[in-house]
Amino acid sequence: MIKSMTGFGRSEHSDGKRNITVEIKSVNHRYGDISVKMPRRYSFAEEKIKSTVKKTVSRGKVDVSIIVENLTEDDVTVKLNAMVAKQYVDNLEELRKSFDLEGDVTLQFLATLPDVMKAVPDVEDEEEICRAIQIPLEQAVKNLDHMRTVEGQKLSEDLLMRGGLIRDFVKKIEERSPRVTAAYTEKLRERVKELIGNNVTIPEDRILLEAAIFADKCSITEELVRLDSHMLQLKNIIEKSSQPAGKKLDFLVQEMNREANTIGSKANDIEITNLMLEIKSEIEKIREQVQNIE
C-alpha cells in the first residue's frame, strides 16, 4: 500500500493528574527524521516516543509536539534555600552597619527575596508518565497514518493514470516507427533522382542498404519495450507493495527518463518527437508525485 509522507495526527488524554495533548506533523524528507518538542522535565520519555513513531513512519520529517497540563498541585514542592537566605541576612546586616541605617530584616521581607523560596517539580514516576503519554501518542500516530494512507491512495490513482497515458503514447510510437524507415527510403529515392536524373537506373540494392543502416541507427524497439516494462513495474509496485516504496519508485523514474531520453535522441521523426515530449511531461509529473511517497 502506497502512503504519502505528508500528514497530521492529534490526540488528547487525561489520567486525572494531567491533561496530555499530542500533535504529530509529517512532511516530505529524503530520509526518516523525527524531532520531539516537549517540557524538559519529561525528556526521559523522548526515545520511547521516537521508537513508537518509527514503528509506523519509516520516511519523512516528523515533528512531535507534546503538551502536559498538570491538574493537581502535588507535583510541586516549595523548598527553602537556607544558604541564599543567610547571605541576604549577612549582607543586609553589613549594609545597615556601614551606613548606620535603622530597621530589621523581617521574615516577610526575607521570604520575598529571589531564590529564597523556590517551587521545584517533584521527581516524576517515569514509568507512569511514559504510560500516560503513550496513550494519546499511539492514537495520534494512528490518525497520522490514516491521513497518509488516504493521501497515498490519491497519489496511487494519479500515478496509475499517468502510467496508462504513457503506455498509450508508447503504442502510438510503435505504430509510427516502421513508417519512418519507409518514408526515409522514399525520400532517398527522390533525392537520388534529383541528383542523377531519371535517365539513369537507380541502384536499388544501394538504396535498400542505406535504408537498412538508417533503420538500425534509428531503431527504438528495445527502448520502447523497456519503457513499457517500466510502466508495468510502476503498476505492480503501487498495487502489490507491502513496504514503503518511495525510494524504489524514485529509482524507477530515473530509468523511465533514461529510456525516454534515448528514444527522443534516436527518433528521426517529428510525430514521434512530439509524442516523446508528451511522455517526458508525464514522467516529470510522476517524478514530482513520487517525491511525496514514503
N, C-alpha and C positions, 0 to 999 in steps of 0.2 A: 504493500500500500504506500502510495506516494504521499508525503507530508510536506507542508510548507515550513519554512524556517521562521515565518512571521506569525505571532500570536500573542494573546494576552489571557491571563487567568487570575482570578481573585477569589478569596475566601476569608471568612471570619469565624472565630471560635472563642467561647468564654468558658472557663473552668471554675468560675465563682471567685477566683482570686484576681484574674486578669482577663482583659479582652485582647485577643491577638488577631491582627489583620495581616494577611499575606497577599502581596501582589507580585505577579511574575510577567515580565515582558520579554519577548524574544524577537530578534531581527536577524537579517542575513549576516553571515560571517563565514569565512573560509574554513575555520576550524570550530571546535567547541570551546566556548569561553563563558564561564559562569561567575558572576560577581554578586556578593550579598551585602546589602545595606541594612544594618540593624543596630540597636543600642549596644554600646561597647560591653556592658555588663553581661550580655548574652553571647559574646563572641565564641565561647566554648562550643556552641552548637553549630558553628559555621560549616565545619567539614561534614557533619551529618546532613545538613541542609543540602550542600552541594551533591553529596552522594545520592540523596533522594531524587534530585532533579536529573542527574546523569542516567538514572535507570530508564527515564522516558525520553530525554533530549540528548542526542548524540552530536548535533551540529547546530551552530548558530550562536549568536551573542545573547546571553540570557542575564537579565537583571532581576534579582530577587530583592524585594523590599518587605521588611518585617517590622510592624509597629506593635509594641506591647504597652497596653494601658493598665496599670495596676489599680485594682478596685478596692484594696484594703490598705491600711497603713502599717500593718505588722511586718512589712518587708523593709522598714527603715528604722535605724536605731540612732538616737541622738547621743553623741559622745562628747565628753569634756576633754579638751586638750589642756591639761594642767600646766604643762611646760610653757605653753604660749601665754596662759593666764598669769603665771608667775613673772614672766618677762614684762608683761604690761604693768603689773603692780610695781615691780622694781624700778622700771623706767619712769613711771608716773611719780613715784616717791622721790626719785632723784631730781625730777623736774620741779617738784614742789619745793624741795630744799634749795635748789640752785637759784630759783627766782623768788624765794620767800613768798610762796603762794599759800592760800588758805583752801581748805576743803579736803574731804576724804574720798577715797576710792570706794564706792558702794558696789554692792552685789549687782544691783540693777544696771549700773553703768558698765561694769566689767563684762556682764553677760552679753551686752550689745556689741562688743568689740569683735572685729573679724577673726574668725578661726578659733575663738574660744569655745564656742558650742558649734558642733558640725553634725549634720544629718548624713549618716553613712548607710548605704544599702546593705541589708543583711546578706550573708553568704547564701546563695541560691542552692536549692536542691537541683543539681544539674540534670539528673535523670527525669525529674518531674517536669522541668522546663522543656526538655527535649521532647517528651511525650506530648506536652501541651502544644508546642509549635508544630509537631509532626501532623496533627490532625488537620489544621487548615492548610498546611503546606501540601499535603497529598491531594487535597481537594482542588487547590489552586493549580497544581501540576496537571490534574485530570482535566480541568477546564481549559488550560492552555493547550493540552494535547488535542482536545476536541476541536478547538478553533483551528489549529494547524492541520488537522485531518480534513476538515471541511474545505479549507483553502487549498489543500493538496488535491482534493477531488476536482476542484475547478481548474487547477493547473493541469491535471491529467487530461481532462476533456479538451482543453485548448491544445495541448501537445499532440494528442491523437488526431485532432482535426487538421493541424498543420502537417503532421506526418502523412496524412491521407492526401492533402493537396500536393505535396512533393512527389508522392508516388504517381499521381495523375500527370504531373509535368514530365516525370521520367518516361512514362508510357508514350507521351506525345513526342518526346525526343527520339525514343526508339523507333517510332513510326516514321519520323522525318529523316533520320540518319542515313538510310540506304539511298534516299533520293539525292543526297548531297553528292555522292560519288557519280551518280548518273548525270546530274547537272554539270558536274565538272568535266566529265568525258565529252559531253556535247559542246560545252564551251571551248574545250581544247580543239575539237574538230573544226569549229568555226574559226578559231584563231589561226590554225594551220592553213585553212583555205584563204584567209586574208593575206597570209604571208607568201604562199606559193601559188595561189590561184587555183581555179577549177580544172585547168588542163593537165595537172599533174596528179597522179594517183597518190592518195594519202596512205601512208604505211599504217594499216590498221593494227598490226601487231605492236607497233611502236606506241600508238595511241593507247592501246589496252595496257601496255606496260606502265606508261606514265600514270594511267588511271589507277592501276593496282598499287603503285608506290604512294600515290595520294591517299588512297583508301586506307592503306596500312598506317600511314603517318597520322591520319585524322581519326583513326578508329577509337571510339569511346565506349565500345561494348562492355569491356571489363569494368570501367569506371561506373557505368550505369547499373550494372549488376551489383556492384559493391554498394553503391548509394541506395539502391532499392533494399538491399540486405540490411543496411543501417536503419532504414525506416521500420523494417520488421523487428529489429532488435529494440528499437525505441518502444514499439508497441508491447513487445514481450516484457521488457523491464517494467513498464508502467503497470501492466495488468497482473504480473505474477511476482514481482519483487516483494519479499517479506522483510527486507533490511533497508536501511537508508540508502538511497540510490543516487543522490545528488552528484557525488564525485564520478560515479560510473557514467552517468548521463553527460556530465561535462566532458569527459574523455570522448564519448561517442560523438558529441557535437563537433569536436576537433576533427575527427575522422570524416564526418559529413562535409565539413568545409574543405578538407584536403581533396576529396573526390570532386566536389563542385568546382574548385579552382582548376583542377586538371582538365575537366570537361570543358570549362569555359575557354581555357587556353588552346585546346585542340580543335574546338568546334570552328569550322570554316564556313559558317552559315549564319545569316542574320536572324533567322527564325529560331534556331537553336540557341543563339546568344541571348535573345530576348527571353526565352524560356528559362535559361540558366540564371538570368537576373531575377526572375520570379522565385526560383528555387533558393538562391542565395539570400533573398529578402526573407523568406520563410525560415531558413536556417538561423538567421540572425535573431528573429523573433523567438525561436526555440531556445537559442543560447541565453537570451535575456530571461526567459521564464525559468530555465534550469538553474540560474543563479539563486532562485528563491526556494529551491528544493533541498530538503535535508539530506 
